[in-house]
Amino acid sequence: MQINPYLFILPRTPGQIVWNYKDHVQYELDLEYSHRLAQLISNPDSFDSRNTIDTHLLKAEILTAKKIDSPTWGWDDLSKIFHIGTQNIPNEHVPQNTHEWTRQYLQHCNEVLAKQAPDCRRSGNAPTELIELPAPCALTHSLNDALVQRKTCRSFTGTCILLSDVSSLLYLSLGYLNERHSDHGGSPPNLSARRSSPSGGGLNACEGFVLVQNVAGLEPGIYAYHSAEHALSRVNPLPDSALGQLLSGQHFINDLPLGLFITARFDRLWWKYGHSRAYRMAFVEAGHLSQTFQLVATALGMNTWMTGAFADTQVETLLNLEGCAEQPLFFVGCGESDGQAMCQEMRDLLDQGEHS
């Protein structure tokens, strides 16, 4: 007898939850069942077909008669649970044609809209005063040039950025585009906003917090960007310590005049999608927004740098997101640069190696 390799166990007083994360099935075990399962984990050969609990565990596929192969995995079990646990969306009936899909999807949307939608306001960051941004300007740079010229740099001058450029950058990457007001395809009002980047389910689940260090007309600090109003609200001053401490020691951020923390409103995703595969979509959307931000920044004559390595707890505190359903996923910044992909310290170290 074998223990199913796709299980994790959660303590839930007065029992425990055994979750088969591959098949998306969970069972609640009382003390007697939990104790017996612990014995079988210690010695699967102690399985007794006359024992009712053993046969129940076998029927539930917590135990298996044959060994189930588990793929080789190079990271920890948590990442494996995430990847496998978000595979294969449960679907009782796969639509056989577009007509069936349309009816099924429309029914799903009607069920979603019948539920209370998430509050449009962001928890912990209700603005007391909005800072209006200048009207964004149309870009004259070609998409081809922006794609070719975009590069990741780690050496920035800290030179001041114009507020008009910040306005264009935020509007074209995170703003709700006025030019597409009529392009909603019959969507309900709370799903009609359109950005330049795609969003799962049209939810626009990602938001942005702007880190300002040197922008003309704005005090240094952290600001929430409000897409619908194309405006900012002040959230916090900059921390006293070097910003690189927040980003796992990546002190390239210290000389960035402008940065953006991309966050995800999980409550918006929970509202429409009950399956945890939607968690993947949060990161996909953050990736879309990051690339758009970088292309727009490049078209405005700036270089960019991005990272997903940061101290989540500290960043959540800085953004006033502790305990919220909105969480930081990614950081991207921009400014004037000498165009070097490596910081000067890395170049010096490599030069020393060449001459040693």
Buried (B, 14 or more C-beta within 10 A) or exposed (E): BEBBEBBBBEEEEEBBEBBBBBEBEBBEBEEEBBEBBEBBEEEEEEBEEEBEBBBBBBEBBBBBEEEEEEEEEEEEEEEBBBBBBBEEEEEEEEEEEEEEEEEBEEEEBEEBEEEEBBEEEBBBBEBEEBBEBBEBEEBEBEEEEBEEBBBBBBBBBEEBBEBBBBBBBBBBBBBBBEEEEEEBEEEEEBBBBBBBBEBBBBBBBBBBBBBBBBBEEBEEBBBBBBBEBBBBBBBBEBEEEEBBBBBEEBBBBBBBBBBBBBBBBBBBBBBBBEEBBBBBBBBEBBBBBBBBBBBBBBBBEBBBBBBBEBBEEBBBBBBBBEEBBBBBBBBBBBBBBEEBBBBEEEBEEEEEEEEE
